[in-house]
Amino acid sequence: MSGTTTAAVRLRRRAAGAGANRWVVLVVLCVSLLLVALDATVLHVAVPAVTEDLRPGAIELLWIVDVYPLVCASLLILFGTLGDRVGRRRILLLGYALFGVASAVAAFAPSAQVLILARALLGVGGAMIMPATLSILRQVFPDRRERALAIGVWSAVAAVGAAVGPLLGGFLLEHFWWGSVFLVNIPLMLVSLPVGRLLLPESTGERNGPWDVVGALMAAAGLFGVVLGVKRLGGGEPVASVFTLVPLVLGALLLALFVRRQRRRPYPLVDLRMFTRPAFSTSVGCIVLAMLALVGLELIAAQYLQLVLGLSPLETGLRLLPLTVAAMASGLAGARMLRRFGPRRMVCFGFLLTAAAVLTLTAMGGDDNAGLLLAGFVLLGFGLETTLFGAYESMLSEAPSDQAGGAAAIGETSYQLGAGIGIALLGSVMNAAYAPGLASVPGVPASASASAGHSLGEAYDVAGRLGGPAGAALRRAARDSFVHGLHVTLLVSGGLLLLGAVMALRLPRVMLCEEEAAAVEVPAPREPAMPRVSA
């Protein structure tokens, strides 16, 4: 490696982190991520208290829970690319302010409608914060080795936030009212806003041409429709329903028009040429496939622990805690694994390890097996985080620096879409395998069997109303059918993960750092030989 190349890398590193130590910047960015991750899950345990206090209707309650991730996923590309244009720190700080104000409105919401509006504003703030954290991280850590370590810490914090959300929400609800789950955001935002303004460096991409406002709105509306349709499918709504089919079709049409528009514009909102790079497109595909295979399993696993094994919500959270701890460990060790094994072997290994964990969990039955669950969840957490770490790092490193916000937004959108599709797909597989077992239970009327076929929780309610031998038979049949459906779902998920391992073979074999790439691709020019002049 030439001295010129090394000096250039050091100069870029100093310029990117000017005015602040890059590791202090990482701490500020991780606090941002922690808030967004917490807010995605902290409300789940507060839903009963919100229902009792505000008395929302069924549709309103659905929107209270779903509007935050729906709005956030829809606006990621809009704010990610806007940050590339007007400044990533500026968008992040505006996101902080909006998140704090929306949290206060949500905490003291007098009605369900106000709470829905506040949750939507929280989604807007989350969409401003999420891609900005990754794109600033990409800018502050130009050296890929350090960036890999930073992404590992970042992903470990994300795992902590997702796990701590329900536990923190449960603690606050035991001592305060439901609005306290939102108030916890405000002190952190009051600290993060001035600290971020002082320490975070500003960065932008190239500002050639006007920002494509129409394209940004098309992407937002298209993603809103697709995510809404996918969420309705995941909630068990029929595909032929107007409220499911219309958003899906319109959303897909708008996204197709968005892609066509970006290809024709001289200065596109998102440079789709990034997808021609095998490492970038493969990384995005791996993120979608990993989430598609696994997010639905988390919901099913929680139902299994509570409804089949009879564990309390707290005991369920503790059983799932090893999964989070293993994910944190994988995130912290990810940089070293990536340097040693390279993106291809790391992501492929993560998929295979996760598939092994999923297939191990097919041994779950109607009786509690704590050792099996512990081993399965540890392997699941470590394998999943290994996969996502390698894919995110490869995607972010492959994208040009000036497109960091757009690339981060694409990665986060892929995550959200994969999660939504996974819930819909695996939920459909689960229902298809579960319902036939309740079609003809001796002594149970056909109408009761049909109702019990909707879900295990509803089957238990129907069995309680029936009582006697018929109720006991229905309860036993529903339990056995659920375990059978769980096994089928795990096998389908394992197949998707093996497909992901094959897809990961398109990733680069080695972790090529920027200075190494520069030394290989742009060799230092030789000075021309000066002609001799005779005296």
N, C-alpha and C positions, 0 to 999 in steps of 0.2 A: 504494500500500500504506500503510495507516495506521500511525502510530507505535505504537499499542497492539498491533497484530499483531506488529510487529517486536520490540517489547519482550517479548512472550509467547514468541516463538521463541527469543530469546536466553536467557530464563529457563529454558525447557525444555532448551536445550543445556547450560547451566551445571549444571542439576540432574542431567542424565543423566551428565555426565562429572565430577561432583563427586568430589574426592579423587584424581583421576588425569587426566593429560593423555590425551585420547581417542586420540591417535596412538600413545602408548605402549601403551594398551590394545589397539590394533590389532596392534602387534608381538606382544604376548602371545597374542592370538587366532590370529595367523598361525602361530606356533610350534605351537600345538595342532593346527591343521589339517595342518601339515607332517608331524607324527608319524602322524596317521591315514592320510594319503595315502601316506606311505612304507610303512607296514605292509601296505597293500593290495597292494603289488607286490613288496616286498623278498624275500618268500619264494619267488617263482617260480623264481629262479635256484638256490635252495638245495634244491629238491625232489630232485634226484639224490643229493645228499649225505645228506639226511634218509632217503631210501630205503635207501641203503647201510648207514647206521648203525642205524636203528630197525627195519628190515625190516617195514614195514607191509604189510598186504594191499591188494588193489586198492580195496576199499571204504574202508578206513582212509585210504589215500592221498588218495582223492577228498575225504573229509571234512576232512583236514588242510588242503587248499587252499581248500575251499569254505565251511567252517563260519564263518570270520570275516565275509565279506560277507553270508552268509545270516543270521546272528544280528544283525549290525549293521542290515541293512535291515528286519528284523522289528521291532526295538525303537525305531526312530526316533520314531514317533508317541507311543509310551508315554513316553519320556524327554523328548521335546520339550514335551508338554503338562504333564508333571510339573514341569518347570522353570518353566513359567508359573505353577504353583501354589505350589511351595515355595521357588523362587528359582533363577534360571538360573546364577548363579555357584556356588551350592552344588552343583548337579548337575555342573557343569563340573569343580570341584575333586575331587568324588568320582570322576568319570571319570578324571581324572589319576591318582589313587591306584590305582584298579583297573587302569588300563593299565600302570602301573609294576610292580605285583605280578604281573600276568599275564605280562608280558614276562620277568620273572625265572624264573617257572615254566616258560615255553616254552623258554627258553635252556638249562635244565638238565633237560628232560624225559627220563626214563629209558625211556619207552615211547611208542608211537604213541597210546595211549589218553590218557595225560597230556598229550601235545602237542595232541590234539584239544580236550581240556577247556580248556587254556590259550588256545588260539586262540578258543574260544567266549567266554571271559572277555574277551579282547581285543575281540571284537565287541561285547560289552556296554559296555565302556569307550568304544569308538568311537561307539556310539549315544548315549552320554551327552554326548560331546564335540561331535559334529558340529552338531546343532541348537542347542546352547548358544552356540557361537561366532557363528552367524548372528543369533540372537535378541539376544545382547548387543550385537553390532555395530549392529543395528537400534535398540537403545535408546540407545547411546552417541552415535550420529550421527543425531540427529533431523532435521537439515537434509539434504534429499535430494541436494543437489549434493555435499556432503562425503561422504555415504553412498555415492554412486555411485563416487567415487574409492576409498573404502575397500573396496568390493566388488570393484573392479578389482584392487587389490593382493591381496585375499584369493583371488580366482580365479587370479591369476598364481602365487601360492604353491602352490595346488592342482596346477597344471600342472607346477611344478618338482618337487613331491613324487612325482607319478606317474612322472616321467621319471628322477629320481635313484634311485628305489627299486632297480631292477635293476642299475644301475651300482654303487651302494653295496654291494648284496648280493654282486655279483661280486668287488669289491675285498676285502671282508671274508673271503670264502671262499678267496681266494688266500693269505691270511695267517693265518687263524684257522679254528676249527671252525664248523659250521653254526649253532650257538646264538648266535654273535656277531651275527647279523642281528637278533636280538631285544634283546640287551644294549644296543645303541645307543640304545634308547628310555629307558633308566633314568636316565642323567645329565641328559637334557633334562627328564624328569619331576621329578627332584629339584630342578631349578631352577624349573620352571614352577609347581610347587605353592605354594611360599612367595611367589613373585613374584605369582602370580595372586591369592592370598589378600590380599596387600597392596594391589595396584593395581586389580583389577577391581571395578567397582561392582556391587552387588546390585540386582536388579530382578525384579519379579513382575508378572503380569497381575492381572485381577480375581479375587477369591477367593470369588465368590458360589456358594453351594451346595457339596455334597461333590464330591470328585474321583471320577470314574466309574472305579472299579477294574475292574469287570466289563467295561466298554467297552474299557479299555486292554488287558486280556488278550485280548479278542476280536480287536482290531486286530492285536496281536502274533501270535496264533496264525493268523489269516487271512493275514497277510503272509508268515509263515513257510511256510505251505502253498503259496501262489501262487509265491513266489520259488523254493522247492524244485522245484516242478513245472516252472517255466520253465527253471531251470538244467539239469534232466534232459533237457528237450527240446533245449536248446542243446548238450548233450553227446552228442546223437545217439540218445537213448533213444526207442523207439517211443511214439507217443501212446497207444496202447491198453494200454501196460504199467500194471499195478496200482500200481506205485510212482511212476508219473508222474501217472496219471489221478486217483487218490484224493486226493493232496495238492492238486492243482489244484481239484478239485470242492469239497472241504471248505473250502479256503482261500477260494474265491470265495463260498461260502455264508456263511461267517463274516463276511466283509467286507460282504456284502449285509445281514446281520443287524445288523452294527455301524452301517451307515449308517441303517438303520431306527430303531435305538435312539437314535442321536444326534438324529434329527429329532423324536423324541417327548419327549426330556428337556428340562426347563426350563433346566437348566444343562449343556449338552453338553460332552463332552470336546473335541471339535473343532467349531467353529461352521461348519457346512456352508453357511451363508449367504454365506461368502466366495466360494463357487463361483458364486453368482449375479452376482458382479461380473465383467463381461467381461474386464477386464484380468487378474484373478487366474486365472480358469479358462483363459484363452488362454495365459497364461505357463506354467502347469503343462503344458498340452497341447504347447506348443513344446519344453519340456524333454524330455518323453517322446519326442516325435518325433525330435528331434535325436539323442538317444542311441540310439533304436531304429535309426536309419538308419546310424549311424557306428561303434558299438562293435564290432559284428561285423566291420567292415572292418579294424579294427586287427589282429585275430587273423589274418584272411586275408592281410593285407599282410605280416605277419611270416612266415607260411608261404611266401608268394611270394618274399620276399627270400632266405630260407634254402634252401628246397627247389628253387625254380626257378632262381634266379640263383646259388645256391651260396655265399652270403655266410655268414660266421661269425656267432655271436650278437653279438659285439662290433661287427662291421661293420654288422649289422642295427640295433643300437641307435644307432649313429652316423648311419645313413641316416634313422632316424625322429626324430633330434634336432631338425632344422629345424621339424618339426611342433610340438614343445614350445616352441621359441624364438618361433615365430610366435604361439602361443597366449599366451605371456607378454606379448608386445608388444601384442596385442589387449586383454588385460586391463588393462594400464597405460594404454592410450589410450582405454579404453571410456568413462570418465566424460566426456571431452571430446566423443566421438562422440555420446553419449546427449544431452548438452545441445544439441548443434548439430542433430542430425537427429531426435531424439525416438525413443521406443520402437518405434513402428510401422515406420518406415523402417530403423532400425538392425537389428532382428531380421529383417525381410524381406530386407535386404541381406545379412545373415549367412547366411541360408538359401540365397539365390541364389549367393553366392560359394562356399559349400561345395558346392552342386550343380555349379557350373562346375568346381571342383577334381576332384570325383568323375568327371565326364564326361571331363575331361582325362586322368585316369589310365586310361581305357579304351584309351588308345594303348599301354599296357604290353604287351609281348610276351615271347617266350622269351629275348630278348637284353637285356642290361643297358643302360638309358638313364638315366644318372645325372642329366642335366639335366632330363629330363621328371619324374623322381621328385622332385627338389628343388623344382621349380615346383609340382607337384601337392601335395606335403606342406606347403609354406609356405602355399598358398592354403587348404588343408584346415584347418590349425591356426588361421589367422587367422579364417576364416569360422566355424568351430565355436565358438571362444571368443567371437566377437562375438555369435553367436546366444544362447549360454548366459548371457553377461553381461547382455544386454538383458532376457532372460526372467527371470532370477533377480532382477534389480534391480526390475523391474516387479512381480513377484509379492510381494517383500518389502515394497515401498513401498505396495502396495495393501492389505496386511493391516493390521488394527488393531494398535496397539502392544501391547495386552494379550494378543493372540493370536500374538505374534512367534514363540514357541517352536513352537506348532502349525503355523504357516505354514512355518517353516524345515524342520520335520520332513516336511511334505507335499512340499516341494521336493526334499529329499534322497531321500525314498522314490520320487518320480517319476523321479529320476535313476537309482536302482538298478533299478527296474522296467523303465524304458526300455532300460537296458543289457542286462538279462537277456532281455527279449523280442527285442531286436535280435540277440543272439547266436543265439537259437533260430530266428528268422525267416530271417535272412540265411544262417545255417548250413544251413538246410533248402533255401533257394534254391540255394546253392552245391552241395550234394550232388545235388540234382535235375538240375542242369546238368552236373555232373562225371561221374556214374556211367554214363550211357548211352554215353559215348565209349569205355568199356572193355568193353562187352558182347561184342564180337566182334573181338578182336585176332588176326590170323593167327598160327597156331602156338602160341597160349596156351590151355591147358585152361580149360574153363568155370569150374571151381572156383577157379582162380587169378585169373581175371578178376573173379569175384564178390568175392573178398577184396580185390583191388586197388581195387575200386569204393568201399570204405569211406573211404579217405583217401589223399592223395598219399604220405604217409610209409609207409603200409602197402603201397602199390603199389611203392615203391622196394625194400622188403624182399622182396616176392614176386619182383620182377624180379631181385634179387640171387641168390635161391635158384634161379631158373630158369636164369639164365646164358645164354650163347650168343646167337644171333639172336633167339630168342623173348623173352629177358629184355630185350634192347636195344629190341625193338619195343614191349614193354609199358611200358618206362620212357619212351620217346618219346611213346606214346599218352597215358600218364597226365599227362605234362607239358603236352601240348597241351590235354587235356581240362580240366586245372586252370586254364590261362590262359583258356579259353573260359568256364568257370564263373565265374571272377573278373570277366570282362567283363559277364556277365549280372547278377551280384550288384551290380556298380557301377551298372548301368542301373536296377535296382530301387531301390537306395539313392538315386540321383538323383531318381527319381520321388517318393519319400517326402519328400525335401528340398524339392522344388517344392510339394508339398502343404503343407509347413510354411510356406513363403513365403506361400501363400494364407491359411493360418490366422492368420498374424501381422498381417494386415490388420485384425483386430478389436482390436488393441492401440491405446492412445491415440496420437494424432498428435504431441503435444508432451509434454515432460517437465514436469509440473505439480508444483512444489514445495509443501511444506506451507503456507508463509506466503502463497503465491499462492492456494492453494486456500481458505485461511481468509479472505483478502481478498475472494474472489469469493463463497464460499458463506455466510460469516457476517460480513456487514458490521458495522462498529462501530455500536452503537445511538446514535441522536441523543438528546441530553438534552432533556427536555421544556421547552418555553418557560414561563418563570415569569410568572404574571399580574402585570400592573402594579398597583401599589397607589398610589392617589392620596394625596398628602400632606394 
